[in-house]
Amino acid sequence: MPNLAKLAEVVDEAARTATEIPQLTIAHPDLTVEDAYAIQALSLARRYARGERRVGMKMGLTSRAKMAQVGVSEMIWGRLTDSMQVEEGSVVDLKRYVHPRVEPEVAFLLKAPLSGNVTPAQAMAAVGAVAPALEIIDSRYQDFKFALPDVVADNSSSSGFVVGGWRSPDVDVANLGLVMELDGQARQVGSTAAILGDPVRSLVAAARLVAQWGERLEAGWIVLAGGATAAEHLTPGASVRLVMQDLGSVSFQVGK
């Protein structure tokens, strides 16, 4: 049985210092996804002890194509903290990351707790606002190579996020066109429908998945529904902007 607390320390230090580490599953091929979620929780507990505060949850592998690509039938999730949130329009320091990429997302702001098996209507009743968002994903593993337990242990690759202006939850987010630009050039064009056919389904799944670990989505939390397109590499000096139908835009700069 691997020492999960020790592995959590390794993952946490890698994230804290933006340092590459070998895949955990090389030394521990028997590492399960359940072990990986325990490592994730333990590594985030170390961050809370340093003063970070939990502010939400991110969903991953929320497209059928991505699930098939990695050979799984279930989504994954990670935890968001206040230190991961980047102010809209601000400059991101690439030194904080190892293999940074960015992808377009839909963000939900909860006005009430949510947990367990809920319907889409019940999920949306707990939502106070929706917004376009950009998630900065990162993997601390050498050569950007990993198995599913590695990803989950590494907070499901979540490293930063930027949220645009909040809009009424009455906006139907099921099939909104979007363009993600780098330096003014369209790099990804797609629709929010790529997120499980409707991002609300991702929110429903989030409530179910956290309940399996004895948690709930809390009022005031942000839930990122998952990438709507492929991710793009972040490069020094880049300007990143997402424009989403009916929800507006969100942007940030990358430091040189």
DAMO-V430407 format. One record per residue. N is the residue number from 0. RES is the residue in one letter. SS is DSSP state (A for helix, B for strand, O for the rest). OMEGA is omega in degrees with one decimal (999 if undefined). BURIAL is # if it has 16 or more other ideal C-beta (glycine too) atoms within 10 Angstrom, else .. Layout:
n:N res:RES ss:SS omega:OMEGA burial:BURIAL
n:N res:RES ss:SS omega:OMEGA burial:BURIAL
This chain:
n:0 res:M ss:O omega:179.5 burial:.
n:1 res:P ss:O omega:177.0 burial:.
n:2 res:N ss:O omega:-173.1 burial:.
n:3 res:L ss:A omega:179.4 burial:#
n:4 res:A ss:A omega:178.7 burial:.
n:5 res:K ss:A omega:178.1 burial:.
n:6 res:L ss:A omega:177.0 burial:#
n:7 res:A ss:A omega:177.4 burial:#
n:8 res:E ss:A omega:179.4 burial:.
n:9 res:V ss:A omega:-179.3 burial:#
n:10 res:V ss:A omega:-179.0 burial:#
n:11 res:D ss:A omega:179.4 burial:#
n:12 res:E ss:A omega:178.4 burial:.
n:13 res:A ss:A omega:179.2 burial:#
n:14 res:A ss:A omega:-176.4 burial:#
n:15 res:R ss:A omega:-175.6 burial:.
n:16 res:T ss:A omega:-177.9 burial:.
n:17 res:A ss:O omega:-177.2 burial:#
n:18 res:T ss:O omega:177.3 burial:.
n:19 res:E ss:O omega:175.0 burial:.
n:20 res:I ss:B omega:174.3 burial:#
n:21 res:P ss:O omega:174.3 burial:.
n:22 res:Q ss:O omega:176.4 burial:#
n:23 res:L ss:A omega:-174.3 burial:#
n:24 res:T ss:A omega:174.1 burial:#
n:25 res:I ss:A omega:178.7 burial:.
n:26 res:A ss:A omega:-177.1 burial:.
n:27 res:H ss:O omega:-176.8 burial:#
n:28 res:P ss:O omega:179.2 burial:.
n:29 res:D ss:O omega:-178.7 burial:.
n:30 res:L ss:O omega:-178.0 burial:#
n:31 res:T ss:O omega:175.7 burial:.
n:32 res:V ss:A omega:177.1 burial:#
n:33 res:E ss:A omega:175.0 burial:.
n:34 res:D ss:A omega:-176.2 burial:#
n:35 res:A ss:A omega:177.1 burial:#
n:36 res:Y ss:A omega:176.2 burial:#
n:37 res:A ss:A omega:176.9 burial:#
n:38 res:I ss:A omega:178.3 burial:#
n:39 res:Q ss:A omega:-178.9 burial:#
n:40 res:A ss:A omega:-179.6 burial:#
n:41 res:L ss:A omega:179.7 burial:#
n:42 res:S ss:A omega:177.3 burial:#
n:43 res:L ss:A omega:176.9 burial:#
n:44 res:A ss:A omega:176.7 burial:.
n:45 res:R ss:A omega:179.2 burial:#
n:46 res:R ss:A omega:176.8 burial:#
n:47 res:Y ss:A omega:-179.6 burial:.
n:48 res:A ss:A omega:177.4 burial:.
n:49 res:R ss:O omega:175.4 burial:.
n:50 res:G ss:O omega:177.7 burial:.
n:51 res:E ss:O omega:-176.3 burial:#
n:52 res:R ss:O omega:178.6 burial:.
n:53 res:R ss:B omega:-179.7 burial:.
n:54 res:V ss:B omega:178.6 burial:#
n:55 res:G ss:B omega:-173.7 burial:#
n:56 res:M ss:B omega:174.0 burial:#
n:57 res:K ss:B omega:175.7 burial:#
n:58 res:M ss:B omega:178.4 burial:#
n:59 res:G ss:B omega:-176.6 burial:#
n:60 res:L ss:O omega:-176.6 burial:#
n:61 res:T ss:O omega:171.7 burial:#
n:62 res:S ss:O omega:-179.4 burial:#
n:63 res:R ss:A omega:-179.0 burial:.
n:64 res:A ss:A omega:-179.8 burial:.
n:65 res:K ss:A omega:177.8 burial:#
n:66 res:M ss:A omega:-179.3 burial:#
n:67 res:A ss:A omega:-177.6 burial:.
n:68 res:Q ss:A omega:-178.6 burial:.
n:69 res:V ss:A omega:173.1 burial:.
n:70 res:G ss:O omega:177.6 burial:.
n:71 res:V ss:O omega:-179.9 burial:.
n:72 res:S ss:O omega:-178.3 burial:.
n:73 res:E ss:O omega:175.8 burial:.
n:74 res:M ss:O omega:174.4 burial:#
n:75 res:I ss:B omega:-179.3 burial:#
n:76 res:W ss:B omega:178.2 burial:#
n:77 res:G ss:B omega:-176.1 burial:#
n:78 res:R ss:B omega:176.7 burial:#
n:79 res:L ss:B omega:174.8 burial:#
n:80 res:T ss:B omega:-177.3 burial:#
n:81 res:D ss:A omega:-178.6 burial:.
n:82 res:S ss:A omega:178.6 burial:.
n:83 res:M ss:A omega:-176.4 burial:#
n:84 res:Q ss:B omega:179.6 burial:.
n:85 res:V ss:O omega:179.2 burial:#
n:86 res:E ss:O omega:179.4 burial:.
n:87 res:E ss:O omega:178.6 burial:#
n:88 res:G ss:O omega:-176.4 burial:.
n:89 res:S ss:O omega:-176.5 burial:.
n:90 res:V ss:B omega:179.7 burial:.
n:91 res:V ss:B omega:179.5 burial:#
n:92 res:D ss:O omega:-178.3 burial:.
n:93 res:L ss:A omega:179.8 burial:#
n:94 res:K ss:A omega:178.8 burial:.
n:95 res:R ss:A omega:-170.9 burial:#
n:96 res:Y ss:O omega:179.7 burial:#
n:97 res:V ss:O omega:179.6 burial:#
n:98 res:H ss:O omega:-170.1 burial:#
n:99 res:P ss:O omega:174.5 burial:#
n:100 res:R ss:B omega:-179.8 burial:#
n:101 res:V ss:B omega:177.4 burial:#
n:102 res:E ss:B omega:-178.0 burial:#
n:103 res:P ss:B omega:-175.5 burial:#
n:104 res:E ss:B omega:166.3 burial:#
n:105 res:V ss:B omega:178.9 burial:#
n:106 res:A ss:B omega:174.1 burial:#
n:107 res:F ss:B omega:173.4 burial:#
n:108 res:L ss:B omega:-175.4 burial:#
n:109 res:L ss:B omega:174.0 burial:#
n:110 res:K ss:O omega:179.4 burial:.
n:111 res:A ss:O omega:178.8 burial:.
n:112 res:P ss:O omega:-178.2 burial:.
n:113 res:L ss:B omega:-179.3 burial:#
n:114 res:S ss:O omega:173.8 burial:#
n:115 res:G ss:O omega:-178.6 burial:.
n:116 res:N ss:O omega:-179.0 burial:.
n:117 res:V ss:O omega:175.5 burial:#
n:118 res:T ss:O omega:175.1 burial:.
n:119 res:P ss:A omega:179.4 burial:.
n:120 res:A ss:A omega:178.0 burial:.
n:121 res:Q ss:A omega:178.9 burial:.
n:122 res:A ss:A omega:-178.0 burial:#
n:123 res:M ss:A omega:176.9 burial:#
n:124 res:A ss:A omega:178.6 burial:.
n:125 res:A ss:O omega:-176.6 burial:#
n:126 res:V ss:B omega:178.6 burial:#
n:127 res:G ss:B omega:-178.0 burial:.
n:128 res:A ss:B omega:175.9 burial:#
n:129 res:V ss:B omega:-177.4 burial:#
n:130 res:A ss:B omega:169.6 burial:#
n:131 res:P ss:B omega:-178.9 burial:#
n:132 res:A ss:B omega:173.6 burial:#
n:133 res:L ss:B omega:176.8 burial:#
n:134 res:E ss:B omega:173.3 burial:#
n:135 res:I ss:B omega:178.9 burial:#
n:136 res:I ss:B omega:-177.1 burial:#
n:137 res:D ss:O omega:172.8 burial:#
n:138 res:S ss:O omega:-178.7 burial:#
n:139 res:R ss:O omega:-174.5 burial:#
n:140 res:Y ss:B omega:-177.6 burial:#
n:141 res:Q ss:A omega:177.2 burial:.
n:142 res:D ss:A omega:178.8 burial:.
n:143 res:F ss:A omega:178.9 burial:.
n:144 res:K ss:O omega:-174.6 burial:.
n:145 res:F ss:O omega:170.3 burial:#
n:146 res:A ss:O omega:-175.7 burial:#
n:147 res:L ss:A omega:178.3 burial:#
n:148 res:P ss:A omega:176.9 burial:#
n:149 res:D ss:A omega:-178.0 burial:#
n:150 res:V ss:A omega:-177.8 burial:#
n:151 res:V ss:A omega:180.0 burial:#
n:152 res:A ss:A omega:-178.8 burial:#
n:153 res:D ss:O omega:179.4 burial:#
n:154 res:N ss:A omega:179.9 burial:#
n:155 res:S ss:A omega:175.2 burial:#
n:156 res:S ss:A omega:-179.0 burial:#
n:157 res:S ss:B omega:-177.0 burial:#
n:158 res:S ss:B omega:179.8 burial:#
n:159 res:G ss:B omega:177.4 burial:#
n:160 res:F ss:B omega:179.6 burial:#
n:161 res:V ss:B omega:-177.6 burial:#
n:162 res:V ss:B omega:177.1 burial:#
n:163 res:G ss:O omega:-179.1 burial:#
n:164 res:G ss:O omega:-178.7 burial:.
n:165 res:W ss:O omega:179.2 burial:#
n:166 res:R ss:B omega:-179.9 burial:#
n:167 res:S ss:O omega:177.4 burial:.
n:168 res:P ss:O omega:176.4 burial:#
n:169 res:D ss:O omega:176.8 burial:.
n:170 res:V ss:O omega:178.7 burial:#
n:171 res:D ss:O omega:-174.8 burial:.
n:172 res:V ss:O omega:-171.1 burial:#
n:173 res:A ss:O omega:-174.0 burial:#
n:174 res:N ss:O omega:-179.5 burial:.
n:175 res:L ss:O omega:176.3 burial:#
n:176 res:G ss:B omega:-179.0 burial:.
n:177 res:L ss:B omega:175.2 burial:#
n:178 res:V ss:B omega:173.4 burial:#
n:179 res:M ss:B omega:-175.6 burial:#
n:180 res:E ss:B omega:167.5 burial:#
n:181 res:L ss:B omega:-177.8 burial:#
n:182 res:D ss:O omega:175.7 burial:.
n:183 res:G ss:O omega:-179.9 burial:.
n:184 res:Q ss:B omega:177.8 burial:.
n:185 res:A ss:B omega:-179.8 burial:.
n:186 res:R ss:B omega:176.3 burial:.
n:187 res:Q ss:B omega:176.8 burial:#
n:188 res:V ss:B omega:-176.9 burial:.
n:189 res:G ss:B omega:-178.2 burial:#
n:190 res:S ss:B omega:175.9 burial:.
n:191 res:T ss:A omega:177.7 burial:#
n:192 res:A ss:A omega:177.4 burial:#
n:193 res:A ss:A omega:178.8 burial:#
n:194 res:I ss:O omega:178.2 burial:#
n:195 res:L ss:O omega:-177.9 burial:#
n:196 res:G ss:O omega:179.0 burial:.
n:197 res:D ss:O omega:-179.1 burial:#
n:198 res:P ss:A omega:178.6 burial:#
n:199 res:V ss:A omega:177.3 burial:#
n:200 res:R ss:A omega:176.6 burial:#
n:201 res:S ss:A omega:176.6 burial:#
n:202 res:L ss:A omega:176.3 burial:#
n:203 res:V ss:A omega:179.4 burial:#
n:204 res:A ss:A omega:179.5 burial:#
n:205 res:A ss:A omega:179.8 burial:#
n:206 res:A ss:A omega:-179.3 burial:#
n:207 res:R ss:A omega:-175.0 burial:.
n:208 res:L ss:A omega:180.0 burial:#
n:209 res:V ss:A omega:179.3 burial:#
n:210 res:A ss:A omega:178.7 burial:#
n:211 res:Q ss:O omega:179.1 burial:.
n:212 res:W ss:O omega:175.5 burial:.
n:213 res:G ss:O omega:179.8 burial:.
n:214 res:E ss:O omega:170.2 burial:.
n:215 res:R ss:O omega:173.7 burial:.
n:216 res:L ss:B omega:-173.0 burial:#
n:217 res:E ss:O omega:173.5 burial:#
n:218 res:A ss:O omega:-177.8 burial:.
n:219 res:G ss:O omega:179.2 burial:.
n:220 res:W ss:O omega:173.0 burial:#
n:221 res:I ss:B omega:174.5 burial:#
n:222 res:V ss:B omega:175.4 burial:#
n:223 res:L ss:B omega:-168.5 burial:#
n:224 res:A ss:O omega:-178.6 burial:#
n:225 res:G ss:O omega:-176.5 burial:#
n:226 res:G ss:O omega:179.5 burial:#
n:227 res:A ss:O omega:178.1 burial:#
n:228 res:T ss:O omega:170.8 burial:#
n:229 res:A ss:O omega:178.9 burial:#
n:230 res:A ss:O omega:177.1 burial:#
n:231 res:E ss:B omega:176.8 burial:#
n:232 res:H ss:B omega:173.8 burial:.
n:233 res:L ss:O omega:-179.4 burial:#
n:234 res:T ss:O omega:-178.3 burial:.
n:235 res:P ss:O omega:176.0 burial:.
n:236 res:G ss:O omega:-176.5 burial:.
n:237 res:A ss:O omega:172.8 burial:#
n:238 res:S ss:B omega:-175.8 burial:.
n:239 res:V ss:B omega:-179.3 burial:#
n:240 res:R ss:B omega:174.7 burial:#
n:241 res:L ss:B omega:173.9 burial:#
n:242 res:V ss:B omega:-176.8 burial:#
n:243 res:M ss:B omega:-179.8 burial:#
n:244 res:Q ss:O omega:175.5 burial:.
n:245 res:D ss:O omega:-178.5 burial:.
n:246 res:L ss:O omega:177.9 burial:#
n:247 res:G ss:B omega:-173.2 burial:.
n:248 res:S ss:B omega:175.9 burial:.
n:249 res:V ss:B omega:-175.2 burial:#
n:250 res:S ss:B omega:170.3 burial:#
n:251 res:F ss:B omega:178.0 burial:#
n:252 res:Q ss:B omega:173.8 burial:.
n:253 res:V ss:B omega:179.6 burial:#
n:254 res:G ss:O omega:-179.3 burial:.
n:255 res:K ss:O omega:999 burial:.
